[in-house]
Amino acid sequence: MFQKAMVWLGLAPDEEYDDYRYEDAARPAPGGPTRQGGGWGGQQGPGGPRGHQPPPEPEEPVGSYGRGQGGRPTGAVRPLPPRGQAEAPARAPQREETPTVRPMRPTSAKPTVVTPTSFDAAKDVADRFKANQPVVMDLSDADRDLARRLIDFSSGMCYALGGNMERVTPGVYLITPSGVEVSAEERRRLAGGR
Protein backbone atom coordinates (compact mmCIF):
# COMPACT_ATOMS: atom_id res chain seq x y z
CA MET A 1 0.00 0.00 0.00
CA PHE A 2 2.84 2.39 0.88
CA GLN A 3 4.56 1.54 -2.43
CA LYS A 4 1.39 2.41 -4.37
CA ALA A 5 1.20 5.77 -2.62
CA MET A 6 4.84 6.48 -3.43
CA VAL A 7 4.25 5.57 -7.11
CA TRP A 8 1.10 7.71 -7.23
CA LEU A 9 3.00 10.70 -5.83
CA GLY A 10 5.79 10.13 -8.33
CA LEU A 11 8.38 9.43 -5.64
CA ALA A 12 9.08 5.82 -6.68
CA PRO A 13 9.46 4.16 -10.09
CA ASP A 14 6.40 2.40 -11.48
CA GLU A 15 7.36 -1.17 -12.39
CA GLU A 16 4.23 -1.65 -14.51
CA TYR A 17 5.14 1.37 -16.67
CA ASP A 18 8.11 -0.47 -18.17
CA ASP A 19 5.90 -3.45 -19.12
CA TYR A 20 3.34 -1.25 -20.92
CA ARG A 21 3.24 -1.72 -24.70
CA TYR A 22 1.52 0.70 -27.02
CA GLU A 23 -0.01 -2.13 -29.09
CA ASP A 24 -2.07 -3.12 -26.03
CA ALA A 25 -3.66 0.33 -25.92
CA ALA A 26 -4.72 0.11 -29.58
CA ARG A 27 -6.66 -3.13 -29.06
CA PRO A 28 -10.27 -2.72 -27.99
CA ALA A 29 -11.30 -4.04 -24.63
CA PRO A 30 -13.10 -7.39 -24.64
CA GLY A 31 -16.87 -6.96 -24.90
CA GLY A 32 -16.50 -3.34 -25.97
CA PRO A 33 -17.82 -1.84 -29.16
CA THR A 34 -16.02 -2.84 -32.34
CA ARG A 35 -16.51 -1.52 -35.84
CA GLN A 36 -17.83 -4.27 -38.13
CA GLY A 37 -19.17 -3.70 -41.61
CA GLY A 38 -20.81 -0.32 -41.14
CA GLY A 39 -22.43 -0.92 -37.74
CA TRP A 40 -21.22 -1.32 -34.22
CA GLY A 41 -20.62 -4.93 -33.19
CA GLY A 42 -23.78 -6.66 -32.04
CA GLN A 43 -25.96 -3.56 -32.16
CA GLN A 44 -28.95 -3.09 -34.41
CA GLY A 45 -29.63 0.31 -35.84
CA PRO A 46 -28.18 3.69 -34.90
CA GLY A 47 -28.96 3.62 -31.20
CA GLY A 48 -28.44 -0.03 -30.52
CA PRO A 49 -30.07 -1.75 -27.58
CA ARG A 50 -27.90 0.11 -25.08
CA GLY A 51 -28.25 3.55 -26.68
CA HIS A 52 -24.58 3.87 -27.70
CA GLN A 53 -23.87 6.31 -30.49
CA PRO A 54 -20.78 5.88 -32.67
CA PRO A 55 -18.35 8.79 -32.41
CA PRO A 56 -18.88 11.38 -35.14
CA GLU A 57 -16.30 11.37 -37.87
CA PRO A 58 -14.99 14.79 -38.91
CA GLU A 59 -16.14 15.92 -42.32
CA GLU A 60 -12.93 17.87 -42.96
CA PRO A 61 -9.74 17.67 -40.97
CA VAL A 62 -9.04 20.70 -38.82
CA GLY A 63 -6.09 22.69 -40.13
CA SER A 64 -3.22 24.16 -38.19
CA TYR A 65 -3.56 26.35 -35.12
CA GLY A 66 -5.69 29.43 -35.76
CA ARG A 67 -7.42 27.93 -38.78
CA GLY A 68 -10.90 26.51 -38.91
CA GLN A 69 -12.43 24.05 -41.33
CA GLY A 70 -11.27 24.48 -44.88
CA GLY A 71 -8.02 26.08 -43.68
CA ARG A 72 -9.57 29.56 -43.47
CA PRO A 73 -8.19 31.88 -40.77
CA THR A 74 -10.38 32.37 -37.72
CA GLY A 75 -10.54 35.26 -35.28
CA ALA A 76 -9.20 38.78 -35.66
CA VAL A 77 -5.74 37.76 -36.87
CA ARG A 78 -5.07 38.39 -40.52
CA PRO A 79 -2.23 36.76 -42.45
CA LEU A 80 0.69 38.86 -43.65
CA PRO A 81 1.21 39.16 -47.41
CA PRO A 82 4.12 37.14 -48.85
CA ARG A 83 7.46 38.90 -49.04
CA GLY A 84 7.89 41.05 -52.08
CA GLN A 85 4.24 42.11 -52.23
CA ALA A 86 3.73 45.55 -50.80
CA GLU A 87 0.71 46.21 -48.67
CA ALA A 88 -1.02 49.58 -48.72
CA PRO A 89 0.85 51.78 -46.21
CA ALA A 90 -1.09 52.79 -43.13
CA ARG A 91 -1.76 56.50 -43.01
CA ALA A 92 -0.52 58.39 -40.00
CA PRO A 93 -2.72 61.17 -38.68
CA GLN A 94 -1.50 64.51 -39.98
CA ARG A 95 -0.74 67.23 -37.47
CA GLU A 96 -0.39 70.85 -38.25
CA GLU A 97 2.15 71.54 -35.51
CA THR A 98 5.06 69.46 -34.41
CA PRO A 99 5.31 69.39 -30.64
CA THR A 100 8.65 70.34 -29.18
CA VAL A 101 10.04 69.09 -25.94
CA ARG A 102 11.58 71.79 -23.84
CA PRO A 103 13.66 70.74 -20.85
CA MET A 104 12.56 72.30 -17.60
CA ARG A 105 15.10 74.41 -15.87
CA PRO A 106 15.82 73.34 -12.32
CA THR A 107 14.05 75.48 -9.79
CA SER A 108 16.20 77.48 -7.46
CA ALA A 109 15.28 77.37 -3.81
CA LYS A 110 16.73 78.51 -0.55
CA PRO A 111 17.51 75.54 1.70
CA THR A 112 16.02 75.09 5.16
CA VAL A 113 18.55 74.56 7.95
CA VAL A 114 17.79 71.71 10.37
CA THR A 115 19.89 71.15 13.50
CA PRO A 116 18.77 67.76 14.82
CA THR A 117 19.10 66.82 18.48
CA SER A 118 17.34 63.45 18.15
CA PHE A 119 16.50 60.97 15.41
CA ASP A 120 12.95 62.35 15.34
CA ALA A 121 14.30 65.17 13.16
CA ALA A 122 14.68 62.62 10.32
CA LYS A 123 10.92 62.86 9.69
CA ASP A 124 11.16 66.65 9.34
CA VAL A 125 14.09 66.30 6.91
CA ALA A 126 12.19 63.70 4.83
CA ASP A 127 8.99 65.76 4.75
CA ARG A 128 10.82 68.83 3.48
CA PHE A 129 12.73 66.72 0.94
CA LYS A 130 9.51 65.19 -0.40
CA ALA A 131 8.08 68.71 -0.74
CA ASN A 132 10.98 69.52 -3.16
CA GLN A 133 12.69 71.78 -0.68
CA PRO A 134 16.48 71.53 -0.18
CA VAL A 135 17.62 70.86 3.38
CA VAL A 136 20.85 71.70 5.15
CA MET A 137 21.48 69.24 7.96
CA ASP A 138 23.84 70.68 10.59
CA LEU A 139 25.25 67.74 12.54
CA SER A 140 28.28 69.56 13.97
CA ASP A 141 26.83 69.58 17.52
CA ALA A 142 25.13 66.14 17.36
CA ASP A 143 26.70 63.11 19.00
CA ARG A 144 28.54 60.69 16.74
CA ASP A 145 25.94 57.85 16.74
CA LEU A 146 23.05 60.21 15.99
CA ALA A 147 25.02 61.89 13.19
CA ARG A 148 25.84 58.51 11.62
CA ARG A 149 22.20 57.36 11.78
CA LEU A 150 20.93 60.59 10.22
CA ILE A 151 23.56 60.48 7.46
CA ASP A 152 22.62 56.86 6.67
CA PHE A 153 18.92 57.72 6.66
CA SER A 154 19.42 60.78 4.46
CA SER A 155 21.64 59.01 1.95
CA GLY A 156 19.09 56.16 1.63
CA MET A 157 16.29 58.69 1.19
CA CYS A 158 18.26 60.49 -1.54
CA TYR A 159 18.98 57.21 -3.32
CA ALA A 160 15.36 56.04 -3.16
CA LEU A 161 13.78 59.35 -4.18
CA GLY A 162 16.43 60.41 -6.70
CA GLY A 163 18.02 63.29 -4.85
CA ASN A 164 21.56 64.36 -4.08
CA MET A 165 23.47 64.63 -0.81
CA GLU A 166 26.79 66.39 -0.47
CA ARG A 167 29.01 67.48 2.36
CA VAL A 168 29.37 71.26 2.51
CA THR A 169 31.69 71.45 5.52
CA PRO A 170 32.58 68.84 8.15
CA GLY A 171 29.31 68.01 9.91
CA VAL A 172 27.10 70.01 7.50
CA TYR A 173 25.29 68.27 4.63
CA LEU A 174 23.20 69.69 1.79
CA ILE A 175 20.33 67.46 0.64
CA THR A 176 18.68 68.49 -2.64
CA PRO A 177 15.74 66.79 -4.38
CA SER A 178 15.97 66.07 -8.11
CA GLY A 179 15.02 69.06 -10.24
CA VAL A 180 15.98 71.56 -7.50
CA GLU A 181 19.17 73.56 -7.65
CA VAL A 182 20.85 75.59 -4.93
CA SER A 183 22.53 78.72 -6.29
CA ALA A 184 26.30 79.11 -6.20
CA GLU A 185 25.90 82.16 -3.96
CA GLU A 186 23.87 80.13 -1.44
CA ARG A 187 26.49 77.36 -1.50
CA ARG A 188 29.26 79.86 -0.76
CA ARG A 189 27.23 81.26 2.12
CA LEU A 190 26.71 77.76 3.55
CA ALA A 191 30.38 76.85 3.23
CA GLY A 192 31.57 80.14 4.68
CA GLY A 193 29.65 80.50 7.88
CA ARG A 194 26.51 78.53 8.45
C-alpha positions as CSV (number, residue, x, y, z in Angstrom):
1,M,0.0,0.0,0.0
2,F,2.8,2.4,0.9
3,Q,4.6,1.5,-2.4
4,K,1.4,2.4,-4.4
5,A,1.2,5.8,-2.6
6,M,4.8,6.5,-3.4
7,V,4.2,5.6,-7.1
8,W,1.1,7.7,-7.2
9,L,3.0,10.7,-5.8
10,G,5.8,10.1,-8.3
11,L,8.4,9.4,-5.6
12,A,9.1,5.8,-6.7
13,P,9.5,4.2,-10.1
14,D,6.4,2.4,-11.5
15,E,7.4,-1.2,-12.4
16,E,4.2,-1.6,-14.5
17,Y,5.1,1.4,-16.7
18,D,8.1,-0.5,-18.2
19,D,5.9,-3.5,-19.1
20,Y,3.3,-1.3,-20.9
21,R,3.2,-1.7,-24.7
22,Y,1.5,0.7,-27.0
23,E,0.0,-2.1,-29.1
24,D,-2.1,-3.1,-26.0
25,A,-3.7,0.3,-25.9
26,A,-4.7,0.1,-29.6
27,R,-6.7,-3.1,-29.1
28,P,-10.3,-2.7,-28.0
29,A,-11.3,-4.0,-24.6
30,P,-13.1,-7.4,-24.6
31,G,-16.9,-7.0,-24.9
32,G,-16.5,-3.3,-26.0
33,P,-17.8,-1.8,-29.2
34,T,-16.0,-2.8,-32.3
35,R,-16.5,-1.5,-35.8
36,Q,-17.8,-4.3,-38.1
37,G,-19.2,-3.7,-41.6
38,G,-20.8,-0.3,-41.1
39,G,-22.4,-0.9,-37.7
40,W,-21.2,-1.3,-34.2
41,G,-20.6,-4.9,-33.2
42,G,-23.8,-6.7,-32.0
43,Q,-26.0,-3.6,-32.2
44,Q,-28.9,-3.1,-34.4
45,G,-29.6,0.3,-35.8
46,P,-28.2,3.7,-34.9
47,G,-29.0,3.6,-31.2
48,G,-28.4,0.0,-30.5
49,P,-30.1,-1.7,-27.6
50,R,-27.9,0.1,-25.1
51,G,-28.3,3.6,-26.7
52,H,-24.6,3.9,-27.7
53,Q,-23.9,6.3,-30.5
54,P,-20.8,5.9,-32.7
55,P,-18.3,8.8,-32.4
56,P,-18.9,11.4,-35.1
57,E,-16.3,11.4,-37.9
58,P,-15.0,14.8,-38.9
59,E,-16.1,15.9,-42.3
60,E,-12.9,17.9,-43.0
61,P,-9.7,17.7,-41.0
62,V,-9.0,20.7,-38.8
63,G,-6.1,22.7,-40.1
64,S,-3.2,24.2,-38.2
65,Y,-3.6,26.3,-35.1
66,G,-5.7,29.4,-35.8
67,R,-7.4,27.9,-38.8
68,G,-10.9,26.5,-38.9
69,Q,-12.4,24.0,-41.3
70,G,-11.3,24.5,-44.9
71,G,-8.0,26.1,-43.7
72,R,-9.6,29.6,-43.5
73,P,-8.2,31.9,-40.8
74,T,-10.4,32.4,-37.7
75,G,-10.5,35.3,-35.3
76,A,-9.2,38.8,-35.7
77,V,-5.7,37.8,-36.9
78,R,-5.1,38.4,-40.5
79,P,-2.2,36.8,-42.4
80,L,0.7,38.9,-43.6
81,P,1.2,39.2,-47.4
82,P,4.1,37.1,-48.9
83,R,7.5,38.9,-49.0
84,G,7.9,41.0,-52.1
85,Q,4.2,42.1,-52.2
86,A,3.7,45.6,-50.8
87,E,0.7,46.2,-48.7
88,A,-1.0,49.6,-48.7
89,P,0.8,51.8,-46.2
90,A,-1.1,52.8,-43.1
91,R,-1.8,56.5,-43.0
92,A,-0.5,58.4,-40.0
93,P,-2.7,61.2,-38.7
94,Q,-1.5,64.5,-40.0
95,R,-0.7,67.2,-37.5
96,E,-0.4,70.9,-38.3
97,E,2.1,71.5,-35.5
98,T,5.1,69.5,-34.4
99,P,5.3,69.4,-30.6
100,T,8.6,70.3,-29.2
101,V,10.0,69.1,-25.9
102,R,11.6,71.8,-23.8
103,P,13.7,70.7,-20.9
104,M,12.6,72.3,-17.6
105,R,15.1,74.4,-15.9
106,P,15.8,73.3,-12.3
107,T,14.1,75.5,-9.8
108,S,16.2,77.5,-7.5
109,A,15.3,77.4,-3.8
110,K,16.7,78.5,-0.5
111,P,17.5,75.5,1.7
112,T,16.0,75.1,5.2
113,V,18.5,74.6,8.0
114,V,17.8,71.7,10.4
115,T,19.9,71.2,13.5
116,P,18.8,67.8,14.8
117,T,19.1,66.8,18.5
118,S,17.3,63.4,18.1
119,F,16.5,61.0,15.4
120,D,12.9,62.3,15.3
121,A,14.3,65.2,13.2
122,A,14.7,62.6,10.3
123,K,10.9,62.9,9.7
124,D,11.2,66.6,9.3
125,V,14.1,66.3,6.9
126,A,12.2,63.7,4.8
127,D,9.0,65.8,4.7
128,R,10.8,68.8,3.5
129,F,12.7,66.7,0.9
130,K,9.5,65.2,-0.4
131,A,8.1,68.7,-0.7
132,N,11.0,69.5,-3.2
133,Q,12.7,71.8,-0.7
134,P,16.5,71.5,-0.2
135,V,17.6,70.9,3.4
136,V,20.9,71.7,5.2
137,M,21.5,69.2,8.0
138,D,23.8,70.7,10.6
139,L,25.3,67.7,12.5
140,S,28.3,69.6,14.0
141,D,26.8,69.6,17.5
142,A,25.1,66.1,17.4
143,D,26.7,63.1,19.0
144,R,28.5,60.7,16.7
145,D,25.9,57.8,16.7
146,L,23.0,60.2,16.0
147,A,25.0,61.9,13.2
148,R,25.8,58.5,11.6
149,R,22.2,57.4,11.8
150,L,20.9,60.6,10.2
151,I,23.6,60.5,7.5
152,D,22.6,56.9,6.7
153,F,18.9,57.7,6.7
154,S,19.4,60.8,4.5
155,S,21.6,59.0,1.9
156,G,19.1,56.2,1.6
157,M,16.3,58.7,1.2
158,C,18.3,60.5,-1.5
159,Y,19.0,57.2,-3.3
160,A,15.4,56.0,-3.2
161,L,13.8,59.3,-4.2
162,G,16.4,60.4,-6.7
163,G,18.0,63.3,-4.8
164,N,21.6,64.4,-4.1
165,M,23.5,64.6,-0.8
166,E,26.8,66.4,-0.5
167,R,29.0,67.5,2.4
168,V,29.4,71.3,2.5
169,T,31.7,71.4,5.5
170,P,32.6,68.8,8.2
171,G,29.3,68.0,9.9
172,V,27.1,70.0,7.5
173,Y,25.3,68.3,4.6
174,L,23.2,69.7,1.8
175,I,20.3,67.5,0.6
176,T,18.7,68.5,-2.6
177,P,15.7,66.8,-4.4
178,S,16.0,66.1,-8.1
179,G,15.0,69.1,-10.2
180,V,16.0,71.6,-7.5
181,E,19.2,73.6,-7.7
182,V,20.9,75.6,-4.9
183,S,22.5,78.7,-6.3
184,A,26.3,79.1,-6.2
185,E,25.9,82.2,-4.0
186,E,23.9,80.1,-1.4
187,R,26.5,77.4,-1.5
188,R,29.3,79.9,-0.8
189,R,27.2,81.3,2.1
190,L,26.7,77.8,3.6
191,A,30.4,76.9,3.2
192,G,31.6,80.1,4.7
193,G,29.7,80.5,7.9
194,R,26.5,78.5,8.5
